[in-house]
Amino acid sequence: MPDVNNPNANIGQQNIGGQVYNMYGDRKIPKILGGAPFMPDLFIGREGELEAVRRKLFEGDNLLLLVNGQGGIGKTTLAAKYWQRFEADYQHLAWVFSQSGILDALLLLSLPLGVTYPDAMPNEERLGVLLLEMRKLQKPCLLVIDNANDLDDLKNYYVALRSCPNFHLLLTTRITKFEQAKFHEIKPLRDDDALALFVSHYQQHDTAENDLLKNIFAAVGHNTLVIELLAKNLARQNNELETRYRLADLLADLQKKGVLALSRSETVRVAYQAGGAALRVEKPETIIEAMYDLSDLPIAEWDMLVYLSVLPAENIPFDNLKKLFPGAEGLDTALLALAQKGWIDFDKNTRSFKISPVVQGVVKKKSDNLLEACRPLLEGLIRELNREVLHLDNYKHSTLFTRYAEAVIGALEDEDFDVLHLCQNIGNFHADTGDLNKAMQAYQKMANVQSALLASEPDNPDFKNG
């Protein structure tokens, strides 16, 4: 066997200065085109998925595979581990991060491939030259495009990406549906795997609190990155001598205020989108909020995301949403577009949509005026819980919409006449169905809102009369 460590050997591959090159005549091209990905220290609960991804790429004509899932679920970690596990199976490997688009990310490969361009050549033409050089490489090669979340961007360069049959293309993305592309969906971690991840970062965890911890996992939608951040934050707060932030306090924060409003928060170190060689050092809330860029959503999609951010984080049937927003044009297309972009989940069998608690927290934080943004939703709930339709034949309907209303009231702390009206409707439902405790809670909330409104506008007859 030829010695690949001998730079003078007449072979197809050489190791020069610790870097492996493939030889194409007199031309040498590095096996690793650019920088390698950050390799995760932990890889929990995903071992079986590595072989599944490999099988999808190597079998048939599936040269392009989209590894999809919600933000922070572990897509990048899986792609990095795939690179590490199967690096020897590829002639060349490249990893690029789509921060400002696929075109700019791909052009980063020009330098390691030794491709140069005339100064005046547009980037689109440069891409054509680059792809020509990429097609000359010995197969199979692997190209990972991390963070390819822009649907329009993917549409623009899908054909170009497919034009290199010698490359396996692995894209990490939130997108859930696209053309004829194959997908590998990353699901949330199971409780036992989530527990193992949590304990690896917070070793002081008391197993007697495992059930409490499972409630915390549910409160953050079993999001892998969020679990890591919460565990590391607890490790910063607590030690062998003092416990400053109990799991019960953390759960209360998550359930009452959300993941972006922790009562105790310290900076933590994570690899997520760190950039460069150093770990990222920031507070959990900062990392989580930056994980979701919602700035480019069309108004109709943003509005629907705001409504879902205050409704329960559960499967909500499309028919129920239609009742809340009768006559709303494009309701179906806005919801399906959000699902395609990975902001919400869509269950085709039940025709229902679900938002994660983490996305809910980010949307509420980024909404300039949550109350006014939710005005159509408040009006829809008031209408659906009007006393005229609260009767026994409508019990199932009213029970469901009352739960929706209670979630909305819990998310909106503003003193407002529509909030007052909805509290009254909630109280009426519970009074009519015999739950006097819940009825009194709703009526007390209504009274508190009315008192605040009257104090702010003492001459308003609506507030005086209720």
C-alpha positions as CSV (number, residue, x, y, z in Angstrom):
1,M,0.0,0.0,0.0
2,P,1.4,3.5,-0.8
3,D,2.4,5.7,2.0
4,V,0.0,8.7,2.1
5,N,2.2,10.5,4.6
6,N,5.0,10.7,2.0
7,P,4.6,14.1,0.2
8,N,6.8,12.8,-2.7
9,A,4.8,9.6,-3.3
10,N,3.2,9.1,-6.6
11,I,-0.3,8.4,-5.3
12,G,-3.8,9.7,-5.5
13,Q,-3.8,11.0,-1.9
14,Q,-1.1,12.7,0.1
15,N,-0.7,14.0,3.7
16,I,1.2,17.2,3.5
17,G,1.8,19.1,6.8
18,G,-0.9,17.1,8.5
19,Q,-3.5,17.9,5.9
20,V,-4.8,15.3,3.4
21,Y,-4.9,16.2,-0.3
22,N,-6.3,14.4,-3.2
23,M,-4.1,14.6,-6.3
24,Y,-5.6,15.4,-9.7
25,G,-2.5,15.1,-11.9
26,D,-0.1,17.8,-10.7
27,R,-3.0,19.6,-8.9
28,K,-3.6,18.9,-5.3
29,I,-7.0,19.7,-3.6
30,P,-7.5,19.3,0.1
31,K,-9.9,16.6,1.2
32,I,-11.5,19.0,3.6
33,L,-12.6,22.0,1.6
34,G,-12.5,24.9,4.1
35,G,-13.1,24.4,7.8
36,A,-14.5,21.3,9.5
37,P,-17.6,21.6,11.7
38,F,-17.5,21.8,15.5
39,M,-17.7,18.3,16.8
40,P,-20.1,17.8,19.7
41,D,-18.9,16.5,23.0
42,L,-22.2,14.7,23.6
43,F,-24.4,12.7,21.1
44,I,-27.4,11.3,23.0
45,G,-30.4,9.5,21.6
46,R,-29.5,9.9,17.9
47,E,-27.2,7.0,17.1
48,G,-29.7,5.1,15.0
49,E,-30.3,8.2,12.9
50,L,-26.7,8.3,11.6
51,E,-27.1,5.1,9.6
52,A,-30.6,6.1,8.5
53,V,-29.1,9.4,7.0
54,R,-26.3,7.4,5.3
55,R,-28.7,4.9,3.8
56,K,-30.9,7.7,2.4
57,L,-27.9,9.4,0.8
58,F,-26.2,6.3,-0.6
59,E,-29.3,4.5,-1.9
60,G,-31.0,5.5,-5.1
61,D,-30.9,9.0,-6.5
62,N,-31.2,10.8,-3.2
63,L,-28.2,13.1,-3.6
64,L,-29.9,16.0,-1.7
65,L,-31.3,15.4,1.8
66,L,-32.8,18.0,4.0
67,V,-32.4,17.2,7.8
68,N,-35.3,19.2,9.2
69,G,-36.7,20.0,12.6
70,Q,-37.4,22.9,14.9
71,G,-34.6,25.3,15.9
72,G,-32.3,23.9,18.6
73,I,-33.5,20.3,18.1
74,G,-30.1,18.9,17.1
75,K,-29.9,19.1,13.3
76,T,-26.4,20.6,13.2
77,T,-25.2,18.1,15.8
78,L,-26.5,15.2,13.8
79,A,-24.9,16.6,10.6
80,A,-21.6,17.1,12.4
81,K,-21.6,13.6,13.8
82,Y,-22.5,12.2,10.4
83,W,-19.4,14.0,9.0
84,Q,-17.2,12.6,11.7
85,R,-18.6,9.0,11.5
86,F,-18.4,8.7,7.7
87,E,-15.6,11.0,6.8
88,A,-13.5,8.1,5.4
89,D,-16.3,7.2,2.9
90,Y,-15.9,10.5,1.0
91,Q,-13.2,11.9,-1.3
92,H,-13.9,15.5,-0.3
93,L,-16.0,17.1,2.4
94,A,-17.2,20.7,2.8
95,W,-19.2,22.5,5.5
96,V,-20.7,25.9,5.0
97,F,-23.0,28.0,7.1
98,S,-25.9,29.8,5.3
99,Q,-25.8,33.0,7.2
100,S,-26.5,35.4,4.3
101,G,-27.8,32.9,1.8
102,I,-26.8,29.8,-0.1
103,L,-25.0,31.6,-2.9
104,D,-22.6,33.4,-0.5
105,A,-22.1,30.2,1.4
106,L,-21.2,28.1,-1.7
107,L,-18.8,30.8,-3.0
108,L,-16.7,30.2,0.2
109,L,-15.6,27.0,-1.5
110,S,-13.7,29.0,-4.2
111,L,-10.6,29.4,-2.1
112,P,-10.0,25.8,-1.1
113,L,-10.7,24.7,-4.7
114,G,-8.4,27.3,-6.1
115,V,-11.1,28.9,-8.3
116,T,-10.5,32.6,-9.2
117,Y,-12.8,35.0,-11.1
118,P,-12.5,38.3,-12.9
119,D,-13.2,41.2,-10.6
120,A,-16.3,42.3,-12.5
121,M,-17.9,38.8,-12.7
122,P,-21.3,38.7,-10.9
123,N,-21.7,36.2,-8.2
124,E,-24.3,34.2,-10.1
125,E,-21.8,33.6,-12.9
126,R,-19.1,32.8,-10.4
127,L,-21.4,30.1,-9.0
128,G,-21.6,28.5,-12.5
129,V,-17.8,28.4,-12.7
130,L,-17.5,27.0,-9.2
131,L,-20.1,24.3,-9.8
132,L,-18.1,23.2,-13.0
133,E,-15.0,22.7,-10.8
134,M,-17.0,20.9,-8.2
135,R,-18.3,18.5,-10.8
136,K,-14.7,17.5,-11.7
137,L,-14.0,16.1,-8.2
138,Q,-13.9,12.4,-7.6
139,K,-17.1,11.0,-6.1
140,P,-18.5,10.7,-3.6
141,C,-18.1,14.1,-2.0
142,L,-20.1,15.5,0.9
143,L,-21.4,19.1,1.1
144,V,-23.2,20.2,4.3
145,I,-25.1,23.5,4.2
146,D,-26.0,24.4,7.7
147,N,-28.9,26.7,8.6
148,A,-30.6,26.7,5.1
149,N,-33.9,28.0,6.4
150,D,-34.9,30.5,3.7
151,L,-37.5,28.8,1.5
152,D,-37.2,31.3,-1.4
153,D,-33.4,31.0,-1.3
154,L,-33.6,27.2,-1.6
155,K,-36.0,27.5,-4.5
156,N,-33.5,29.8,-6.3
157,Y,-30.6,27.4,-6.0
158,Y,-32.2,23.9,-5.8
159,V,-31.4,23.2,-9.5
160,A,-27.8,24.4,-9.0
161,L,-27.4,22.2,-6.0
162,R,-28.7,19.2,-7.9
163,S,-26.3,19.8,-10.7
164,C,-23.3,18.1,-8.9
165,P,-24.1,14.3,-9.1
166,N,-20.8,13.6,-7.5
167,F,-21.9,15.3,-4.3
168,H,-24.1,14.2,-1.4
169,L,-25.8,17.4,-0.2
170,L,-27.0,17.5,3.4
171,L,-28.9,20.6,4.4
172,T,-30.0,21.4,7.9
173,T,-33.2,23.3,7.8
174,R,-36.5,24.1,9.5
175,I,-38.3,23.7,6.1
176,T,-40.6,20.7,6.2
177,K,-41.7,20.3,2.6
178,F,-39.9,21.2,-0.7
179,E,-40.3,20.0,-4.3
180,Q,-39.2,16.3,-4.6
181,A,-36.4,16.6,-2.0
182,K,-36.1,13.9,0.5
183,F,-36.3,14.7,4.2
184,H,-35.0,13.2,7.5
185,E,-37.0,14.7,10.3
186,I,-35.3,15.2,13.7
187,K,-37.8,14.5,16.5
188,P,-37.6,15.9,20.1
189,L,-35.6,13.7,22.5
190,R,-37.4,11.1,24.5
191,D,-37.6,11.7,28.3
192,D,-34.8,9.2,29.1
193,D,-32.5,10.8,26.5
194,A,-33.4,14.3,27.6
195,L,-32.7,13.3,31.2
196,A,-29.3,12.0,30.2
197,L,-28.5,15.2,28.4
198,F,-29.7,17.3,31.3
199,V,-27.7,15.4,33.9
200,S,-24.5,15.6,31.8
201,H,-24.7,19.4,32.1
202,Y,-26.1,19.6,35.7
203,Q,-24.6,16.8,37.7
204,Q,-26.1,17.9,41.0
205,H,-29.5,16.8,39.8
206,D,-31.5,14.8,42.4
207,T,-33.1,11.8,40.8
208,A,-36.0,12.2,43.3
209,E,-37.0,15.2,41.1
210,N,-37.1,13.3,37.8
211,D,-40.9,13.7,37.5
212,L,-40.5,17.4,38.1
213,L,-37.8,17.5,35.4
214,K,-40.1,15.8,32.9
215,N,-42.6,18.6,33.4
216,I,-39.8,21.0,32.6
217,F,-39.0,19.1,29.4
218,A,-42.7,19.4,28.4
219,A,-42.7,23.1,29.2
220,V,-39.9,23.7,26.6
221,G,-41.2,21.2,24.0
222,H,-38.3,18.8,24.7
223,N,-36.0,21.2,22.8
224,T,-32.5,19.9,22.9
225,L,-30.7,23.2,23.0
226,V,-33.0,24.7,25.6
227,I,-32.6,21.7,27.8
228,E,-28.8,22.1,27.6
229,L,-29.1,25.9,28.3
230,L,-31.4,25.4,31.3
231,A,-29.1,22.7,32.8
232,K,-26.0,24.8,32.4
233,N,-27.8,27.8,33.9
234,L,-28.7,25.7,37.0
235,A,-25.1,24.6,37.2
236,R,-24.0,28.2,37.3
237,Q,-26.6,29.0,40.0
238,N,-26.2,26.0,42.3
239,N,-23.3,24.1,43.9
240,E,-22.7,21.4,46.5
241,L,-23.4,23.9,49.3
242,E,-26.1,26.2,48.1
243,T,-29.2,25.8,45.9
244,R,-30.2,29.2,44.7
245,Y,-32.5,28.1,41.8
246,R,-34.6,25.1,42.5
247,L,-36.2,23.0,39.8
248,A,-39.6,23.9,41.2
249,D,-38.7,27.6,40.7
250,L,-37.5,27.0,37.2
251,L,-40.8,25.1,36.3
252,A,-42.8,28.0,37.8
253,D,-40.9,30.5,35.7
254,L,-41.4,28.5,32.5
255,Q,-45.2,27.9,33.1
256,K,-46.0,31.5,34.2
257,K,-43.5,33.7,32.4
258,G,-41.9,31.5,29.7
259,V,-38.3,30.6,28.8
260,L,-37.3,34.2,28.0
261,A,-38.1,35.5,31.5
262,L,-36.2,33.3,33.9
263,S,-36.0,34.8,37.4
264,R,-32.3,33.8,37.7
265,S,-30.1,33.7,34.7
266,E,-26.3,33.5,34.2
267,T,-24.1,33.4,31.1
268,V,-23.3,29.9,29.8
269,R,-21.0,28.4,27.3
270,V,-22.4,26.7,24.2
271,A,-21.2,25.7,20.7
272,Y,-24.5,26.7,19.0
273,Q,-23.7,29.0,16.1
274,A,-20.6,30.1,18.0
275,G,-18.5,31.0,15.0
276,G,-14.7,30.7,15.1
277,A,-12.9,28.4,17.6
278,A,-14.3,29.8,20.8
279,L,-17.6,28.8,22.5
280,R,-20.4,31.2,22.6
281,V,-20.8,32.9,26.1
282,E,-24.2,34.5,26.6
283,K,-27.3,34.2,28.8
284,P,-29.8,31.5,27.8
285,E,-32.5,34.0,26.8
286,T,-30.2,35.8,24.4
287,I,-29.2,32.6,22.7
288,I,-32.8,31.3,22.4
289,E,-34.2,34.6,21.1
290,A,-31.4,34.9,18.5
291,M,-32.2,31.3,17.3
292,Y,-35.5,32.5,15.7
293,D,-35.3,35.1,13.0
294,L,-38.9,36.1,12.2
295,S,-38.2,39.4,10.5
296,D,-39.0,38.2,7.0
297,L,-42.4,36.7,7.6
298,P,-45.3,38.1,5.5
299,I,-47.9,39.9,7.7
300,A,-50.6,37.2,7.4
301,E,-48.1,34.6,8.6
302,W,-46.8,36.8,11.4
303,D,-50.4,37.5,12.6
304,M,-51.2,33.8,12.7
305,L,-48.0,33.1,14.6
306,V,-48.9,35.7,17.2
307,Y,-52.4,34.2,17.7
308,L,-50.9,30.7,18.2
309,S,-48.3,32.2,20.6
310,V,-51.1,32.9,23.2
311,L,-53.2,29.8,22.5
312,P,-52.4,26.4,24.2
313,A,-49.2,24.7,22.8
314,E,-51.3,21.7,21.6
315,N,-52.8,20.5,18.4
316,I,-55.5,23.0,17.4
317,P,-57.8,21.8,14.6
318,F,-58.0,23.9,11.5
319,D,-61.8,23.9,11.8
320,N,-61.5,25.6,15.2
321,L,-59.2,28.3,13.9
322,K,-61.8,28.9,11.1
323,K,-64.4,29.5,13.7
324,L,-62.2,32.0,15.5
325,F,-61.5,33.9,12.3
326,P,-64.5,33.6,10.1
327,G,-64.1,35.1,6.7
328,A,-60.4,35.5,7.1
329,E,-58.8,35.2,3.6
330,G,-55.8,33.0,3.2
331,L,-56.0,31.4,6.7
332,D,-55.2,28.0,5.2
333,T,-52.3,29.2,3.1
334,A,-50.8,31.2,6.0
335,L,-50.9,28.2,8.3
336,L,-49.5,25.8,5.7
337,A,-46.7,28.3,4.9
338,L,-45.7,28.5,8.6
339,A,-45.7,24.7,8.7
340,Q,-43.5,24.4,5.6
341,K,-41.1,26.9,7.0
342,G,-40.9,24.9,10.3
343,W,-42.4,27.5,12.6
344,I,-45.3,25.3,13.5
345,D,-46.1,21.6,13.2
346,F,-48.9,20.3,10.9
347,D,-50.6,17.0,11.5
348,K,-52.2,16.0,8.2
349,N,-54.3,13.2,9.6
350,T,-56.1,15.5,12.1
351,R,-55.8,18.7,10.1
352,S,-54.4,20.4,13.2
353,F,-51.5,22.8,13.9
354,K,-49.2,23.0,16.9
355,I,-46.7,25.6,18.1
356,S,-43.8,24.9,20.4
357,P,-43.6,26.7,23.8
358,V,-40.2,28.0,22.9
359,V,-41.4,29.6,19.7
360,Q,-44.4,31.0,21.6
361,G,-42.0,32.8,24.0
362,V,-40.0,34.3,21.2
363,V,-43.0,35.5,19.3
364,K,-44.5,37.2,22.4
365,K,-41.2,38.8,23.2
366,K,-40.9,40.2,19.6
367,S,-44.5,41.4,19.3
368,D,-44.6,45.2,19.7
369,N,-48.1,45.3,21.1
370,L,-49.3,41.8,21.9
371,L,-52.8,42.9,23.0
372,E,-53.6,44.8,19.9
373,A,-52.1,42.1,17.7
374,C,-54.4,39.6,19.4
375,R,-57.6,41.7,19.1
376,P,-59.1,39.6,16.3
377,L,-58.5,36.5,18.4
378,L,-60.1,38.0,21.5
379,E,-63.2,39.0,19.5
380,G,-63.4,35.5,18.1
381,L,-63.3,33.9,21.5
382,I,-65.8,36.3,22.9
383,R,-68.2,35.4,20.1
384,E,-67.7,31.7,20.4
385,L,-68.2,31.9,24.2
386,N,-71.3,34.1,24.1
387,R,-73.9,33.0,26.6
388,E,-76.4,32.4,23.9
389,V,-74.4,29.4,22.7
390,L,-73.5,28.1,26.1
391,H,-75.9,25.2,26.5
392,L,-75.5,21.5,27.1
393,D,-75.7,20.5,23.5
394,N,-72.6,22.7,22.9
395,Y,-70.7,21.5,26.0
396,K,-67.8,20.0,24.1
397,H,-67.3,23.0,21.9
398,S,-67.5,25.4,24.8
399,T,-65.2,23.4,27.0
400,L,-62.5,23.5,24.3
401,F,-62.9,27.2,23.5
402,T,-62.9,28.1,27.2
403,R,-59.5,26.4,27.5
404,Y,-58.3,28.5,24.6
405,A,-59.7,31.6,26.2
406,E,-58.0,30.8,29.6
407,A,-54.7,30.4,27.8
408,V,-55.1,33.8,26.1
409,I,-56.1,35.6,29.3
410,G,-53.1,34.1,31.0
411,A,-50.8,35.4,28.3
412,L,-52.3,38.9,28.1
413,E,-51.8,40.9,31.4
414,D,-53.3,44.1,30.0
415,E,-56.4,45.8,31.4
416,D,-58.7,46.0,28.4
417,F,-62.5,45.8,27.8
418,D,-62.2,42.8,25.6
419,V,-60.2,41.0,28.2
420,L,-62.9,41.9,30.8
421,H,-65.6,40.6,28.5
422,L,-63.8,37.4,27.8
423,C,-63.2,36.8,31.6
424,Q,-66.9,37.2,32.1
425,N,-67.7,34.6,29.4
426,I,-65.2,32.2,31.0
427,G,-66.9,32.7,34.4
428,N,-70.3,32.2,32.9
429,F,-69.3,28.9,31.3
430,H,-67.8,27.5,34.6
431,A,-70.9,28.8,36.6
432,D,-73.3,27.1,34.1
433,T,-71.3,23.8,34.3
434,G,-71.0,23.8,38.1
435,D,-67.3,24.6,38.6
436,L,-67.8,27.5,41.0
437,N,-64.1,27.7,42.0
438,K,-63.0,28.4,38.4
439,A,-66.0,30.7,37.9
440,M,-65.0,32.8,40.9
441,Q,-61.4,33.0,39.6
442,A,-62.6,34.3,36.3
443,Y,-65.0,36.7,37.8
444,Q,-62.3,38.0,40.2
445,K,-60.0,38.5,37.2
446,M,-62.9,40.4,35.5
447,A,-63.4,42.6,38.6
448,N,-59.6,43.4,38.8
449,V,-59.6,44.4,35.1
450,Q,-62.7,46.5,35.6
451,S,-61.3,48.3,38.6
452,A,-58.1,49.1,36.7
453,L,-60.1,50.4,33.7
454,L,-62.3,52.5,35.9
455,A,-59.2,54.0,37.7
456,S,-57.7,55.0,34.4
457,E,-61.0,56.4,32.9
458,P,-63.4,57.2,35.8
459,D,-65.9,58.9,33.5
460,N,-66.2,56.0,31.0
461,P,-69.8,54.6,31.3
462,D,-68.8,51.2,29.9
463,F,-66.3,50.7,32.7
464,K,-68.7,52.0,35.4
465,N,-71.5,49.6,34.3
466,G,-69.3,46.6,33.4
